[in-house]
Amino acid sequence: MSKRHQISELTRDVCSLTAMVCLTVGTVVAEAAAPQAQPAPQSPSAQTTPQDKSDAQAAQKPKEGPAKGTETHITPDEAKQLFSLVDQLLKFSSQESGLPIKSDVKRRLTTRADVERYLTEKFDEDEDAKRMQRSEIVLKKFGLLDRDFNLKPFLLALLKEQIEAYYDPKTKTVNMLDWISVDEQKPVLAHELTHALQDQHLDLDKWSDQTPPDVSLNSSEDSDHLAKDEFDTAREAVTEGQATAVMMDNILKPMGKSLIGDPEIVDFIKGQMAGSDNSPMLARAPLLLSESLLFPYREGLSFEQDVWMDRGQTAAFTGALDRPPSSSWEIMNPREYEQGHVPAVPYLPDIHPLVDKTYRPYDIGQVGQLDLHILAGLFGGDSAARDLTPAWDGGIYWAGQRLNATPAEQASTKSISLFYLSVWKNAASAQAFAHLYADELGRKYSGLKPEKTAAQISDNSDGTVEQAYSTSEGPVLITRRGKLVFVSESFDMPLAHSLATLILGAQGSGPLQSASAGRPSGARFQPAGFVPDESLTAPVVRLLSSCGVTKAAVDAVLQAAHPDALVPFGRR
């Protein structure tokens, strides 16, 4: 699923939100010489709050927020100390990443009110946020969000909880928070200053936003969108994975540990990212949002570690920036990336003669391996995600909005029809997914009634099996042929059959072709030069990661550095 739609916009908008745009906050600028503009804290002799007491241990254990009504702010002297750390940590980040320092990095101290104001403005004006809100309907149609879930206010609350610091590539400024202690911000600064070095190596804004801005209206534009669908998701994972690796080493090296010297600690950190004891909004988040939020940090860190250990520092940092992966599949399978392999993308023939009389194009994208992992986990739990994710071999979707939909209907899933083609490494996995998807229909639609439950095998023995249902939002058709599964939702049944015949037939019988390979006669995939467009979850991933390093990622790294956590790695 890609970034702009929720399977393209689900993925696109989630990945867009989570990517590396990194907050361009309208902040209160605090020059090192004039930090007195910040609110005055208690004197050192005053009674300390729970946060004050934990500051000295912040480098070894996750922080706990101050009690309600007791939030403190750093002192003017602490602000000067924090500002002076920028140059020191910039040098450390450069040494760890091999990315050269080409210029100084501006620094600002910002307030909570400014951060919240910026987030509100971002959701009202940012293009990724608009994509995400548009794709919300598609995400609900897929069942990735409940029909009554209100995405925008929840994401605002989640981001306010999770932001720890941020680098703004537009103003070339690292933004530090005036309510977080110096010790707690030090590892976060190492993370964000790695983004500054990435930005000096290339233009992060342009590099991390490869998605075409408009809905595709014809077959040529469909191919262009599908080709670039997961670019942004993969690039966000590279930038966040690199920054998290540097942040880890900033904490571990004084303890005689490192990402490369103690590689097993990464598994512990990834496990800790699933925890949410100090993140109540994350604990309440739908699986789509929590996975989209954590994917760039968790899987990006694993990707960077594997490439670093296999090919060295240069390959893991400048190499991954100069020759970035193009899909979540490469991030989740770094050895495939190292060997230059790219995922296959199912071929989409020209569907517009069939759909344009009734529908306006609404969304298109890939259902990438990350999207499938989320979909399978939501529908079938951890075991389904674990079993089906490795068997994924490609996926695309298209959504249209009925031309005759009323204004009220346009704001709901009732106006949307979509189809989804998934490709699997074997027929057994295709069959398992078809059953999983069918079992979930009752949760998505009321009035579900099977219309055709017996296997329908065609006379020419091509192995086609169909399941048909009626629902409150129209017919659903699930067609399985070998390793292919085609799902049509809310198209009338004659059109659903026509689309299934056209799209399944277009895949041919030839071998799977990579996205960069030509499309020989009989092959089932996109032509030469084709690269995926935006996946289902990409917009959410980009929007979330663009808002700065998250509390969940920082807490996981800090927890790994706690003495008790290091017992399995030979430390007591």
VOGU-3710 file (C-alpha; in Angstrom, 3 decimals, decimal comma):
1> mskrhqisel> 0,000/0,000/0,000  1,393/3,333/-0,797  1,704/6,698/0,638  -0,762/8,908/-1,115  -3,764/6,679/-0,977  -4,890/4,745/1,844  -4,057/1,820/0,368  -2,541/4,377/-1,741  -3,790/7,225/0,292  -3,911/5,302/3,466
11> trdvcsltam> -0,350/4,408/2,915  0,474/7,641/1,214  -1,087/9,882/3,758  0,146/7,950/6,729  3,580/7,679/5,245  3,519/11,254/4,088  2,592/12,377/7,582  5,219/10,210/9,139  7,982/10,947/6,672  10,793/13,434/6,994
21> vcltvgtvva> 9,240/16,755/6,335  10,171/17,524/9,949  8,191/20,305/11,552  8,508/23,775/10,174  7,221/25,179/13,384  6,510/28,840/13,843  8,651/28,906/16,932  9,786/31,273/19,584  13,388/31,900/18,631  15,752/31,854/21,537
31> eaaapqaqpa> 19,200/33,081/20,706  21,882/31,635/22,920  22,558/35,150/24,135  18,922/35,799/24,944  17,267/32,704/26,353  15,495/34,846/28,963  12,517/34,993/26,600  11,552/31,553/27,905  9,331/31,149/30,991  11,289/31,240/34,224
41> pqspsaqttp> 11,660/27,865/35,932  11,837/27,141/39,637  15,118/27,889/41,324  17,456/24,930/41,934  16,649/25,144/45,630  12,917/24,943/45,090  11,013/21,741/45,636  11,494/19,521/42,619  8,791/17,908/40,520  8,781/14,213/39,493
51> qdksdaqaaq> 10,295/15,256/36,157  13,115/17,172/37,863  13,986/14,127/39,958  14,216/11,902/36,912  16,304/14,252/34,738  19,596/12,926/36,086  18,619/9,406/35,011  17,096/10,384/31,661  19,994/9,032/29,624  19,445/5,571/31,071
61> kpkegpakgt> 15,664/5,181/31,279  12,609/6,526/29,455  11,275/9,737/30,877  7,926/10,133/32,542  6,072/13,354/31,852  5,503/15,809/34,681  2,347/15,600/36,721  -0,529/17,625/35,361  -0,096/21,297/36,127  3,566/20,953/37,156
71> ethitpdeak> 5,343/21,301/33,818  8,711/22,994/34,161  10,910/24,802/31,646  14,649/24,851/31,190  16,570/27,761/32,685  18,453/30,396/30,676  21,743/28,714/31,621  20,394/25,341/30,530  19,276/26,901/27,261  22,843/28,094/26,627
81> qlfslvdqll> 24,134/24,612/27,420  21,610/23,080/25,041  22,577/25,489/22,257  26,273/24,688/22,745  25,521/20,970/22,413  24,375/21,458/18,830  27,880/21,905/17,430  29,267/19,092/19,565  26,551/16,634/18,548  26,727/17,720/14,913
91> kfssqesglp> 30,352/16,563/14,887  29,384/13,275/16,546  26,584/12,689/14,016  28,984/13,418/11,174  31,536/10,923/12,489  28,909/8,225/13,006  27,270/8,654/9,627  30,207/9,701/7,482  28,083/12,615/6,217  30,259/15,764/6,053
101> iksdvkrrlt> 29,381/19,035/7,774  28,969/21,600/5,006  27,499/24,457/7,042  26,391/25,419/10,531  22,914/24,440/11,670  20,627/27,127/13,031  18,981/26,398/16,366  15,766/27,497/18,085  14,025/26,943/21,384  10,290/26,550/20,999
111> tradverylt> 7,309/26,345/23,322  4,559/23,760/23,550  2,000/26,343/22,422  4,031/27,047/19,271  4,307/23,351/18,476  0,575/22,845/18,871  -0,135/25,912/16,746  2,152/24,630/14,027  0,551/21,195/13,991  -2,900/22,725/13,633
121> ekfdededak> -1,703/24,893/10,731  0,037/21,905/9,155  -3,190/19,917/9,121  -5,053/22,829/7,585  -2,481/23,727/4,919  0,053/20,931/4,376  -0,395/18,990/1,140  0,375/15,657/2,802  -2,317/16,303/5,413  -4,831/17,085/2,662
131> rmqrseivlk> -3,917/13,862/0,875  -4,332/11,938/4,090  -7,724/13,411/4,882  -8,914/12,657/1,333  -7,696/9,085/1,592  -9,393/8,573/4,949  -12,492/7,337/3,107  -10,476/4,781/1,173  -8,810/3,544/4,356  -12,234/3,035/5,877
141> kfglldrdfn> -13,427/1,259/2,746  -10,528/-1,180/3,095  -11,394/-1,719/6,750  -8,146/-0,216/8,017  -10,096/2,372/10,005  -13,535/2,042/11,551  -16,288/3,904/9,718  -16,918/6,244/12,674  -13,229/6,986/13,389  -12,348/10,704/13,150
151> lkpfllallk> -8,785/10,745/11,840  -7,743/14,402/12,008  -8,336/15,178/15,712  -6,840/11,856/16,748  -3,674/12,427/14,718  -3,301/15,922/16,155  -3,504/14,544/19,691  -1,116/11,709/18,842  1,489/14,031/17,361  1,272/16,435/20,296
161> eqieayydpk> 2,047/13,489/22,567  4,849/12,040/20,447  6,974/14,952/19,199  10,357/15,172/20,960  12,277/17,548/18,656  12,443/18,332/14,968  14,681/19,595/12,212  13,066/21,894/9,663  14,636/21,489/6,209  12,895/24,616/4,936
171> tktvnmldwi> 14,611/26,940/7,403  17,649/24,666/8,029  16,921/24,871/11,748  16,888/22,342/14,561  14,011/23,043/16,939  14,427/22,159/20,607  11,672/22,079/23,208  11,702/24,389/26,194  9,878/21,948/28,488  12,322/19,008/28,041
181> svdeqkpvla> 15,518/18,806/30,124  18,969/19,147/28,550  19,916/15,537/29,377  16,769/14,210/27,755  17,214/16,294/24,626  20,851/15,335/24,048  20,210/11,966/22,298  17,248/13,486/20,463  19,522/16,223/19,137  21,913/13,594/17,769
191> helthalqdq> 18,931/12,156/15,881  17,707/15,467/14,475  21,167/16,727/13,562  21,618/13,614/11,449  18,654/14,925/9,458  20,481/18,239/9,103  23,484/16,412/7,627  21,206/14,452/5,292  19,709/17,753/4,175  23,178/19,164/3,495
201> hldldkwsdq> 24,003/16,072/1,421  20,790/16,406/-0,623  17,593/18,443/-0,489  15,409/16,491/1,954  12,193/18,259/0,945  12,541/17,305/-2,710  14,192/13,942/-2,065  11,485/12,685/0,291  8,483/13,832/-1,749  8,340/11,870/-4,979
211> tppdvslnss> 4,583/11,338/-5,206  2,668/12,891/-8,113  0,353/15,583/-6,696  -2,850/14,898/-8,609  -5,278/12,031/-9,062  -4,531/10,099/-12,242  -7,172/10,433/-14,957  -5,972/8,027/-17,641  -3,949/4,862/-18,130  -0,633/6,681/-18,616
221> edsdhlakde> -1,077/8,650/-15,393  -2,139/5,452/-13,596  1,193/3,886/-14,514  3,110/6,955/-13,362  1,368/6,931/-9,982  1,856/3,223/-9,449  5,501/3,536/-10,411  6,280/6,012/-7,634  3,878/4,803/-4,994  6,233/3,566/-2,287
231> fdtareavte> 9,190/5,843/-2,919  8,369/8,169/-0,045  7,718/5,380/2,457  11,081/3,771/1,723  12,959/7,073/1,846  11,382/8,001/5,169  12,599/4,683/6,563  16,145/5,425/5,362  16,313/8,890/6,901  14,700/7,860/10,192
241> gqatavmmdn> 16,682/4,626/10,369  19,967/6,498/9,923  19,044/9,104/12,542  17,910/6,447/15,024  21,158/4,526/14,526  23,192/7,657/15,343  20,989/8,367/18,367  21,537/4,797/19,602  25,296/5,049/19,374  25,264/8,413/21,140
251> ilkpmgksli> 23,696/6,646/24,130  25,517/3,308/23,901  29,107/4,293/23,158  29,822/5,823/26,592  28,749/2,422/27,954  31,140/0,525/25,691  28,323/-0,630/23,395  27,396/0,156/19,786  24,930/-0,668/17,053  27,477/-2,718/15,127
261> gdpeivdfik> 29,374/-4,176/18,066  26,213/-5,336/19,826  23,733/-5,963/16,990  21,336/-8,046/19,091  20,284/-4,974/21,051  18,292/-3,782/18,037  15,777/-6,588/18,525  15,239/-5,393/22,077  14,724/-1,810/20,904  12,246/-2,870/18,247
271> gqmagsdnsp> 10,292/-4,789/20,867  10,243/-1,779/23,173  8,795/0,401/20,409  5,604/-1,630/20,649  5,201/-0,557/24,270  3,107/2,463/25,129  3,162/2,822/28,943  4,127/6,490/28,623  2,112/7,095/25,458  -1,628/6,820/26,134
281> mlarapllls> -2,618/8,130/22,699  -0,357/5,608/20,995  -1,905/2,861/23,134  -5,339/3,855/21,787  -4,232/4,236/18,172  -5,625/1,930/15,464  -3,087/-0,577/14,159  -2,760/1,404/10,930  -1,584/4,521/12,764  0,708/2,846/15,276
291> esllfpyreg> 2,422/0,786/12,569  2,714/3,780/10,246  4,196/5,860/13,065  6,787/3,260/14,087  7,713/1,702/10,728  10,345/4,276/9,653  12,136/3,997/13,017  11,774/0,275/13,681  12,274/-1,231/10,240  14,480/1,648/9,086
301> lsfeqdvwmd> 16,859/0,910/11,976  17,057/-2,776/11,059  17,650/-1,870/7,427  20,503/0,475/8,317  22,078/-2,013/10,700  22,042/-4,833/8,122  23,482/-2,690/5,335  26,108/-1,225/7,698  27,231/-4,676/8,862  27,172/-6,173/5,364
311> rgqtaaftga> 28,571/-3,326/3,281  30,034/-0,757/5,685  29,270/2,747/6,878  29,402/4,435/3,474  26,864/2,038/1,959  24,516/2,439/4,930  24,526/6,240/4,916  25,620/8,107/1,784  25,016/4,984/-0,301  21,414/4,593/0,864
321> ldrppssswe> 20,783/8,302/0,269  22,340/8,310/-3,199  20,749/4,985/-4,233  17,650/4,770/-2,046  15,331/1,776/-1,866  12,021/2,232/-3,670  9,643/0,141/-1,558  8,759/-1,075/1,916  9,685/-4,568/0,623  13,321/-3,511/0,227
331> imnpreyeqg> 13,306/-1,934/3,690  11,923/-5,136/5,208  14,288/-7,287/3,096  17,588/-5,341/3,077  19,581/-8,162/1,464  17,314/-7,881/-1,583  18,135/-4,167/-1,703  21,861/-4,908/-1,398  21,623/-7,201/-4,410  19,846/-4,558/-6,455
341> hvpavpylpd> 16,506/-6,367/-6,517  13,272/-4,375/-6,720  9,738/-5,693/-6,131  7,422/-6,769/-8,890  4,439/-4,511/-9,534  1,243/-6,022/-10,963  0,309/-4,720/-14,380  -2,717/-2,421/-14,610  -4,293/-2,367/-18,081  -6,410/0,546/-19,291
351> ihplvdktyr> -9,551/0,326/-17,149  -10,938/3,746/-18,065  -13,238/2,634/-20,930  -15,011/0,485/-18,332  -15,200/2,877/-15,388  -15,182/6,469/-16,656  -18,887/6,594/-17,556  -19,869/5,963/-13,957  -16,911/6,994/-11,795  -14,401/9,787/-11,338
361> pydigqvgql> -10,925/8,548/-10,358  -10,415/9,017/-6,623  -7,300/7,086/-5,617  -4,725/4,672/-6,968  -1,638/3,054/-5,541  0,258/0,008/-4,493  -0,524/-2,276/-1,629  3,069/-2,807/-0,553  4,483/-5,287/1,909  4,026/-2,848/4,807
371> dlhilaglfg> 0,404/-2,288/3,815  -0,214/-6,023/3,591  1,441/-6,558/6,975  -0,976/-4,047/8,544  -3,988/-5,427/6,671  -3,242/-9,046/7,604  -2,513/-8,110/11,222  -5,767/-6,194/11,547  -7,873/-8,906/9,884  -6,203/-12,004/11,307
381> gdsaardltp> -3,908/-10,988/14,161  -0,166/-11,426/14,631  -0,093/-14,980/13,296  -1,734/-13,981/10,000  0,659/-11,050/9,602  3,628/-13,284/10,380  2,543/-16,005/7,915  1,282/-13,876/5,033  3,749/-10,970/4,957  6,699/-13,033/3,617
391> awdggiywag> 4,403/-14,569/0,971  3,375/-11,166/-0,439  4,507/-10,667/-4,037  2,853/-7,417/-5,120  -0,410/-5,524/-4,972  -2,268/-2,569/-6,511  -5,638/-0,888/-5,982  -7,863/1,675/-7,669  -10,786/3,598/-6,145  -13,440/5,631/-7,925
401> qrlnatpaeq> -16,228/7,889/-6,679  -19,658/7,620/-8,261  -20,444/10,569/-10,511  -24,019/10,668/-9,201  -23,027/10,634/-5,519  -24,741/13,346/-3,482  -22,637/15,783/-1,403  -23,564/13,859/1,732  -22,572/10,545/0,149  -19,249/11,960/-1,054
411> astksislfy> -18,090/12,218/2,560  -18,704/8,508/3,191  -17,607/5,115/1,928  -20,974/4,711/0,178  -19,740/6,862/-2,708  -16,573/4,787/-3,260  -16,019/1,609/-5,253  -12,614/-0,034/-5,360  -10,734/-3,041/-6,629  -7,602/-4,614/-5,199
421> lsvwknaasa> -5,317/-7,106/-6,932  -2,854/-9,010/-4,752  -0,131/-11,383/-5,949  1,354/-14,168/-3,824  4,377/-16,403/-3,943  2,189/-19,505/-3,893  -1,432/-20,553/-4,388  -1,856/-21,638/-0,765  -1,084/-18,130/0,507  -3,455/-16,647/-2,073
431> qafahlyade> -6,202/-18,950/-0,858  -5,505/-18,113/2,792  -5,657/-14,386/2,067  -8,890/-14,702/0,076  -10,514/-16,485/3,028  -9,129/-13,916/5,486  -10,464/-11,034/3,408  -13,887/-12,663/3,004  -14,174/-13,314/6,741  -13,634/-9,597/7,425
441> lgrkysglkp> -16,489/-8,363/5,211  -19,038/-8,705/8,003  -17,139/-6,174/10,091  -16,963/-3,652/7,263  -20,507/-3,927/5,905  -23,978/-4,447/7,293  -26,455/-6,661/5,502  -23,751/-9,082/4,329  -25,286/-12,005/2,420  -23,401/-14,672/0,442
451> ektaaqisdn> -24,620/-14,844/-3,148  -22,146/-17,403/-4,473  -20,234/-19,509/-1,963  -19,483/-22,670/-3,924  -16,236/-22,741/-5,867  -16,905/-21,841/-9,475  -14,288/-23,449/-11,713  -14,353/-22,384/-15,324  -14,703/-24,855/-18,171  -11,194/-24,171/-19,440
461> sdgtveqays> -9,818/-25,286/-16,078  -7,905/-22,088/-15,358  -8,570/-22,642/-11,664  -10,706/-19,538/-11,134  -12,675/-19,555/-7,869  -15,284/-16,888/-7,068  -17,087/-15,734/-3,955  -19,857/-13,137/-4,288  -21,751/-11,204/-1,626  -24,378/-8,493/-1,353
471> tsegpvlitr> -23,855/-5,738/1,227  -25,316/-2,426/2,337  -22,872/-0,708/-0,059  -23,343/-2,984/-3,070  -21,832/-6,231/-4,335  -18,460/-7,682/-3,326  -16,666/-10,110/-5,619  -13,561/-12,068/-4,593  -11,913/-13,923/-7,465  -8,911/-16,202/-6,979
481> rgklvfvses> -6,852/-17,642/-9,821  -3,681/-19,478/-8,839  -1,448/-16,986/-7,031  -3,690/-13,994/-7,824  -6,565/-12,622/-5,743  -8,854/-9,927/-7,185  -11,335/-8,119/-4,933  -14,066/-5,792/-6,204  -16,157/-3,802/-3,714  -19,322/-1,845/-4,573
491> fdmplahsla> -19,026/-2,073/-8,376  -22,176/-3,600/-9,866  -21,667/-7,278/-10,578  -21,411/-7,081/-14,420  -18,736/-4,354/-14,118  -16,969/-6,291/-11,348  -16,761/-9,362/-13,595  -15,516/-7,278/-16,522  -12,769/-5,726/-14,372  -11,771/-9,122/-12,988
501> tlilgaqgsg> -11,536/-10,604/-16,467  -9,530/-7,659/-17,820  -7,086/-7,320/-14,927  -6,498/-11,016/-14,220  -6,116/-11,674/-17,931  -3,603/-8,849/-18,264  -1,244/-10,530/-15,808  -0,551/-13,216/-18,405  1,209/-16,467/-17,677  4,837/-15,394/-17,911
511> plqsasagrp> 7,337/-15,119/-15,065  7,130/-12,356/-12,490  8,965/-9,310/-13,725  10,647/-6,740/-11,514  9,476/-3,171/-11,731  12,645/-2,157/-13,537  12,519/-4,988/-16,040  10,899/-4,901/-19,437  7,477/-6,380/-19,976  7,995/-9,242/-22,421
521> sgarfqpagf> 5,108/-10,986/-24,096  3,079/-12,894/-21,547  4,676/-11,158/-18,548  2,407/-9,907/-15,824  4,027/-6,704/-14,686  4,684/-3,076/-15,477  6,924/-1,957/-18,356  10,536/-0,823/-18,295  11,309/2,131/-16,107  8,140/1,595/-14,082
531> vpdesltapv> 8,501/2,452/-10,430  5,763/2,256/-7,783  3,835/5,486/-7,039  2,256/5,923/-3,626  1,179/3,159/-1,358  -1,902/2,858/0,763  -0,295/4,008/4,005  2,362/6,331/2,573  0,606/9,639/3,247  0,149/8,783/6,922
541> vrllsscgvt> 3,727/7,578/7,288  5,071/10,743/5,725  2,918/13,119/7,700  3,778/11,472/11,002  7,517/11,307/10,424  7,606/14,823/9,016  6,592/16,145/12,397  9,770/15,163/14,194  11,273/12,281/16,134  8,665/10,434/18,195
551> kaavdavlqa> 8,522/9,699/21,899  8,001/5,956/21,290  11,262/5,676/19,324  13,273/7,708/21,828  11,882/5,852/24,838  12,726/2,494/23,273  16,359/3,485/22,744  16,636/4,929/26,264  15,107/1,775/27,738  17,684/-0,322/25,916
561> ahpdalvpfg> 20,424/1,684/27,601  19,065/1,035/31,092  21,369/-1,294/33,075  18,639/-3,898/33,626  17,943/-4,067/29,900  21,599/-4,748/29,122  21,768/-7,918/31,206  21,096/-10,142/28,149  24,023/-8,451/26,414  26,587/-9,156/29,092
571> rr> 26,156/-6,088/31,289  25,079/-6,043/34,967
//
